Amino acid sequence: LYIDMFNGMGSNAVPLAVTELFSALETRAVDGQENPFTVVFAQKFYDVQRYLSTTGHAYDALVLLAAKTFWDKLSEADRQAVQE
């Protein structure tokens, strides 16, 4: 999906393992990457990538799941806080 999306916007997107990305950016085998800030920070991509754009081009929903046995043990106030 992401490869098709970026190619549709005119890029030449290629899949690459995150473990290979630092050296690919460093050697200019690739000229950009798309990852969450947490990955950019953890992998230190800022050492080999001069610019970072926050484009809002994708939305990844966060799903919060809980076992019914856990949920049923919560107070009504706690369940309401989680739902809000």
Secondary structure, 3 states (H helix, E strand, C coil): CHHHHHHHCCCCCCCCCHHHHHHHHHCCCCCCCCCCHHHHHHCCHHHCCCCCCCCCCCCCCCCCCCCHHHHHHCCHHHHHHHHC
